[in-house]
Amino acid sequence: MTHKNIDRIASTIYQAPLGQYIGRGGAEALAHYVSAEIPVADGEFLFHRGDRADTFYLVTTGKLAVVREATRQRPELVLHVLEPGDLVGELSYIDGTPHTNSIRALEDATLLSFARQTFDPLVEEQPRVAFDFMRAVVTRIHQTAASIAVALDALTPEALGRAADASRVLRGDHDWSVLAERTAD
């Protein structure tokens, strides 16, 4: 990549929520470990549930949906919408597990990709940046867990039962009709 592209990428990384943890210097360092900028067309899948995770991404333009793909038993379910600045696939990349959800573009999007072969050297070459990156990921997990806890505290026992059913359906332990029957009650 050219020097101009590195500066543009560093600015993009710094302006993302990740930037508050790694700082301007960390964003400049991280920009050198970007594998590619990739386009994802509206409706195209970036990856599917169960795919191996050897790359993670940073959304730079457009919106993508975290989805449970449609099956014969249930329609597609959008779990979350990712916007510019959001990381995608970093948890599976870090822990080496397959992706737990699929990612589909809701509109044309562009992402920075960080492939294992180009990103892993960061740990040895820039340990402070790697540590701050991990801190950003863990902080996001804590914020998500706290949001879930607040939402669960506000639920009535009946709603909690429906939420538990929905969780089992999402994991694939039950078919979609279980949730539909309970909701109809």
N, C-alpha and C positions, 0 to 999 in steps of 0.2 A: 504494500500500500504506500501511497505517496505521503509526504510530510503533511500536505494539506488535508488529506483524508484522515490521517491520524489525529490532527487537531480537531477536525469536525467530529470524529468518533469520540474523542476524549470529552468534548463539550457535551455531547449527547449523554454519555455515561454520567458525567458530573451532574447534569440537570435531572437525572432520574433519581428516584428515592435512594438508590444505592449510593449516589454521590455524597449524601450526608454522612455516610459511614466511612467511605474510603478517601474523601477529600479530593481536591483538584489534582494533587500529585498522584494519588492512587488511580484516579480516572485516566490520567495520562499514561501511567504504567500499564493499566489494564487494556487500554486501546491497542497496545502492541501485541496483545494475545488474542485479538479477534481473528477468527478463521476466515469469515466472509460476511458480507451483507447479503441477505437472501430475500427475495420477494416471495410472498405467498398470496395467491389470487383469491378473490372472494369465493367462499365455498370450499376451497381446497383445505385438506388436512395437513397440518405440520407433522403430526405423528398420531398414532393410534394407541389406545390402551393396550398394554402388553408388549409394545415395542421396546427394544433395548435402548438404553439411554447413554449415548456416548457424546452427546452435545447438549448444551443448554443455550438459552437465547435471551436477548433483551429486545423487547418490542420498541421500535423507533417510530413507526407510523402505523395507523390503522388500528383495528380492534379484532381480537380473536376471542373465541368462546372455549371455555373448558367444558367439555360435554361428555355425557354418557351416551354413546351412540344408540340409535334405535335398534330394537330387536323385534321379533314377532310378538313378544309379550308387552312391550312398552314403546312409547315414542321417544325420540331423542330428548334428552333433558339437559338444558343449559344450566350449569352449576355456578359459573362465574364468568364475567367478562373482563378480559385483559386489555389494557390500554397502553399507550406509549409510556415507557419507563418501567413497566412491569417485567420481572424475570419469568421465564417459562422453562420448566423442565429441570430446574436446578436441584430439586430434592432427589429425584431419581438419578441424576448425574452424580451427586455427592455420595449417595449410599449404594449406588450400583444396582438398584432394583429396576425392573421394568416400569414404564409409565403406568400410573393408576387410572388416568383419564385420557381422553383424546382431546386434541386441540384443533379447532376449525376456524378459519378466517371468516369473520362476519362482513368484511370488506377487504379490498386490496390492502396488504400490509407489508411492511419491511421490518426485518429483524437482524440484529447482530448475532452471529453464531459463534460459540466458543466450543470448539471440538476438543476432545480429550488430549489428542496429540499436541495441540498448540497451547492449551490452557494449563495442563498439569505441570509443565516446567515453572509456572508462576510460583508454585508452592516453595520451591527451592531458591528461585532467583529473586523473588519479592515476597518473603514470608509475612511482612507487615500488611501488605495489600491483601494477601490470601486470608490472613486472620480477620481483617476488617470486613472482607467480603463475607466470610462465614458468620461474623457477628450480625451483619445485615440480614442474612437468611434466617438466623435463629430469632432475631427480633421480630421478623415478619411472622414466624411460626407462633411466637408468644402472643402477638397481637391478634392473630386469627383465633387462637385458643381462647383468649379473653373475650373476644366478640361472641364466640359460640357459647361460652359460659353465661354471659349476660343475656343472650337470647333464650337460652334454656331456662334461666331463672324466671323469665317473664311468661313462660308457657304454663297453661293449666294442665292438670293431669291428663285430660282427654287429648289435648294437643301434643303432650309429650308422648303419648301412646302412638299417635299418628306419625310423629317425628321418628320414633323408634322403628315403626313399620317402614317408613320411607328409607331409613338407613339400611335396613335389611334388604329392601328392594334394590337399592343402589349397589350394595355389595354383591347382589345376585343370589342371596339366600332365599328370597321369595319372588314370586312372580308379581307383576304390576297389578293384577286383579285384587291381591290382598289389600293393597292400599286403597284401591277404588271402593272395595266393599266397606272398609272401615270409615272412609270419608262419607259414604252414603248414609251411615248410621246416624 
